Amino acid sequence: MASSYPPPFDDPGEVREGFLCPLCLKDLQSFYQLQSHYEEEHSSEDRDVKGQLKSLVQKAKKAKKKLLKRESDDRADAGSQERYESFSYGGVDPYMWEPQELGAMRSHLSDFKKHRAARIDHYVVEVNKLIIRLEKLTSFDRANTESAKIRAIEKSVVPWVSDQDVPFCPDCGNKFSIRNRRHHCRLCGSIMCKKCMELVTLPLASKLTSASKEALASHTSPNSSPNSIQGSRRGSISSVSSVSSVLDEKDDDRIRCCRHCKGTLLKREQQIDEREFTPEIVKLYEKLRLCMEKIDQKAPEYIRTAESLNAGETTYSLEHANDLRIEIQKVYELIDALSKKILTLGLNEDPQPHPKTLQLQRMIRYSATLFVQEKLLGLMSLPTKDRYEELKEKRKQELERKLQMAALETQRKQEEKQKDMVSRSSAALNGEVPHLKKATVKNSEGWLPTSSVSRQREIADPLLQQIDNITSFIKQAKAANRIDEVRMLQENLRQLQDEYDQQQTEKAIELSKRQAEEEEMQREELQVLCEKEWEREQHKAMSQHLRTRSLDFREIKQHQHEVGKDNQNLIAHILDLDTTQIKSSPSSKTPSPNAAEQLASKEKTVFSIKTGEASQCDRDQNQTSLNPFEDEAATTLIDEDSTNPFAEDAAQVMSFPTKALYNDKKEYNPFENDEEDEETNGAAVSSPNPFKGDGDPFQKGRSVQNSGNPFDESSSTNPFEVDEEISGEEVIEEELLLQQIDNIKAYIFDAKHSGRMDEVEVLTENLKDLKRTLAKQKEKSNC
Amino acid sequence: MNVVFAVKQYVSKMIEDSGPGMKVLLMDKETTSIVSMVYTQSEILQKEVYLFERIDSSNRETMKHLKAICFLRPTKENVEYLIQELRRPKYSIYFVYFSNVICKSDVKSLAEADEQEVVAEVQEFYGDYIAVNPHVFSLNLLGCCQGRNWDAAQLSRTTQGLTALLLSLKKCPMIRYQLSSESAKRLAECVKQVITKEYELFDFRRTEVPPLLLILDRSDDAITPLLNQWTYQAMVHELLGINNNRIDLSRVPGISKDLREVVLSAENDEFYANNMYLNFAEIGSNIKNLMEDFQKKKPKEQQKLESIADMKAFVENYPQFKKMSGTVSKHVTVVGELSRLVSERNLLEVSEVEQELACQNDHSSALQNMRRLLQNPKVTEFDAARLVMLYALHYERHSSNSLPGLMMDLKNKGVSEKYRKLVSAVVEYGGKRVRGSDLFSPKDAVSITKQFLKGLKGVENVYTQHQPLLHETLDQLIKGKLKDNQYPYLGPSTLRDRPQDIIVFVIGGATYEEALTVYNLNRTNPGVRIVLGGTTVHNTKSFLEEVLASGFRGRSGESSHVTPRSSSRR
């Protein structure tokens, strides 16, 4: 629940920002108010602005609705329908009431300070007066001065109250007599009886006075103990003599004073003590907080690095990441150690610390435990060196593949232009409007019109050129062995490619939308053009496909999955070989584009009936037909295209026996095939989260496939899983093992802390197992 | 209008303003419950608050390395405690927050006590009520009235609570009150007085439609708190009792040590948040799903984790599992105990008759059913007594009222005199003479037809057919149809539009059934936000205590009836 609240104090400000009146800049709280304010105040003014405002308000309303809807979806995951119903009713669940400002408050601080200042002045003056007098009383060598002289000095410091004025002790009320003698406070001059008299020892006095001096001259070291100060000031007095003087009951090193003055002085002393004393726990706690801050800084950096490395990117170095990981782990250990130390502070001392102190220590330990638990688990493991090399290799391959794509692109563009010409001429021959011709062709086959595609390619051209340039730079830099430059360039290239990929996706989406529209039109045209019998046949075929549609999807996708996996395995095996070899092994890959094509064509049949769904399905198709190696396969296919199995396929499926159409189709097919592949690839590559940095082709491929396939259940994109499935190599497992051991240790620690002994047992058991496995692994790797 | 959030914001602000470093939260008894309703311990630990202390506790140690955040009600005692604290400060620096308006002289005496200049902040943060749900608040006051009139101390506390609520939500409302209740009028006047006096504080931005405060009296609807409940939150409160989100399970047979007391808070317990307004049957199936989920996630304890994949799955699921295991064991225990009580006390049957008594007007059938139930040995004296109370309230002036006979039956059943006295006490508290609105028979044509149709269709769920009177009142209020002569405005101005932001306050305590009603009204009415408050949130037991505490002792049954005293001895 807590998370459904926005961070508490950010919102009011934002809300206020949002609802300023555009004309008078008055701050209004909500858009309702803004609207009403606007209608009241500015209704006679410019109408245009008002319209704008209204649309703005409506937008805001829509946004709010969306927001609420989303929130409700989040909350409703437990499956309670009520959350949805609440919206159909139109009211709002109190849990989802919009965030509100902080409630009213009122400060009394200035009042408080005013009153306090008056009081403090009085108090401070009093204390200072006492300290100054004390200073005067102790500034001479009392031990070696005659008592009469001392008395004279004491009397000079503060005027003594005359004996006659005070017949009774003001504190206890006893009558003064010869036996109950009067005593004077040396600090304020008042009179009290012996019982009520207090004494200030010289060490205390010097501590107080020196502390005030220190406060004035701040450069004095605060740690110098009162004793040392005393020593320097009153070096002539030995401790022995001071003890003896106490026994003598002389006032040599004590100063008589009244209770009130003594109380004031003691308070002062306490303050001085506290100022100088930092308890152990504070030092440890400060260190602990520093560590936590460090983690908060470093952990995101590490996660970023690890993600990038696991994707095979070269932006960060593996050594650096390992160092970072070790550093972070050390900080965690430090947090653990520090909090443990805080927990056990003073436990061995006698007397035991106050229960509240212990409670404080326990609580700090508990919160540190929570912290470690929460953060430590987010750390992912790093690839080992060998693994990292593999990943890098893969990444490189992918980059090169992209390069080739780019090269191919330019080539294809030219060919397409030619094709376009050919198609136009053929259309002219038929005596029909070119557009119509193309449309029918397209419908029968499900491919995009060439003209529009080629236009888009031209737009994308500068980007591709740039990519070309950079790759050549990289090659040069590599040849010259300038590694940082390579790295920089590669980063550059990556950005460019991301950009390009994104463009491609957008285009693909746009295209599919346009296609859907056109298809609607074309269907009508088709009906006019085609014979009725033929039409009937078509309908039959279509309905069949409709019925089996979901099944088809599944089969094909599964098939594709397998193919994808095959490819992955293949790659893993021949990684060490030259990359070009991969491309020249078409036999293993041909099924994959084939499948994609099949799927595509089938989907097209659906489109022609349900054009409304078209765009969505099209996107679907883009995603599902992804296979990292598809385009390579396609490129090889271009050469051996004469048989054109896909066109056959499509024709069968569609049951369009018209010859003219068929011919056209044949003409177009080879190029549009890889056009399509191009599209799908573009869409697929850019679909993963751009922040993650694209990289690991396997992972990405898998994730996209999964997301595109609603029937597939295992949609995990966890790098671990992929690692395991693909390589199953021991080195990596070792890394994993270490990670798991770390984690389990954290759990044990937590379980112990909260006293769940049964869990501790289970966990310890697991830990043992893990360690055993680890040992075995090490043996193996050593062999 | 979210009261939980309002208080939470205040507390967060206090903690944030004190800066980094170890902190102690210094509270009094009431603010402790106020804070504990909105913050969990682990949540507040993350903000470096490690200790929670009561200002009146003498067992506090001097810890100069801690910062103190004082959140206190501005009572005389608290001010005195704080003065003592400041004279000899135990912590390095003090941030002082009062939960309500504090008078200038108190500020002055505090300032004069702060000779060591340890106070860094003195503010008023108006979190002076217990936030139960986002739309429900309570003041945890029991027995707020003496007879029909306010207890002076309780009135001032209620006024403070209500004005603090208005301030924390930044609402300066128009006030309506229930005319038939003297205490409602009195409270309305007190609130108005504070608003007038502290006009600077209540100077909020004007909204198009001003908010509305409606003050009601429990005695107008004594039926609702007497019924058995079947939605989760209400049921738990009725059968186990919720006290500041805590449930005491120590009386549950065979309860394990760590489940003696459990916390049910919608803020941190997703299952509870999703199910608190569902009925018992639905919760049963949801609990089952929860268990199944849990079983899936449960690591196989016996079977050792052999492969890395097993291990990984275990590690990944462990935190979730741990969190879930807490939730599961808690809710399974609570629901298990509820169903045990239901069958032990025969509550399904009891509730059916209760609902019949509350919602239908068939005297003879009701009487017959009651007689049958009163013979049933499984029905507890408590349930028997409340059946008779319901009967007494509904058929108080019925021509063939057979209350004396039922009282006889109670006595024969061995129901203690305390409960038998309570029957007449409840009638005295909420009988026809007192009620301003008609609880039982529908007033206008529309509701008559509605009831007629309802009768034709049959009720969907016999156990939840009752709708509290509050539903009708609020429904009319939202539609702008609430009669001014029954619920007049305080002051000359009236609301022309339909109200949007509504705060309802029930003197004598609200119930969770009403909380549910308000929840549903919020969900079904666009643009309307309703917050429900009460001097407390009642279940039947606490309601009967309230009746007793208000001084309605009831007549001892014997004197008014023919039955000789000796017969009860047998």
Interface residues (C-beta under 8 A of the other chain):
Chain A: M1 A2 Y5 P8 F9 L28 Q29 Y32 Q33 S36 R75 A78 G79 S80 E82 E85 S86 Y89 G90 G91 V92 D93 P94 Y95 W97 P99 Q100 E101 L102 G103 A104 M105 R106 S107 H108 L109 D111 F112 K113 K114 H115 R116 R119 I120 Y123 Q271 E274 F277 T278 P279 I281 V282 Y285 R289 H354 P355 K356 T357 Q359 L360 M363 I364 Y366 S367 L370 F371 Q373 L377 F720 E724 E733 L736 L737 Q740 N743 I744 Y747 V762 E765 N766 D769 L770
Chain B: M1 N2 F5 A6 K8 Q9 Y10 S12 K13 E16 P20 M22 S42 E43 L45 Q46 E48 Y50 L51 E53 N59 R60 E61 M63 K64 H65 L66 V101 I102 K104 V107 K108 L110 A111 E112 D114 E115 Q116 E117 V119 E121 V122 Q123 E124 F125 Y126 G127 N133 P134 H135 L167 S168 L169 K170 L201 F204 R205 T207 E208 A266 E267 N268 D269 E270 F271 A273 N274 N275 Y277 L278 N286 N289 P299 E301 K304 L305 E306 I308 A309 M311 K312 F314 V315 Y318 P319 Y519 L521 N522 R523 T524 N525 P526 V528 R529
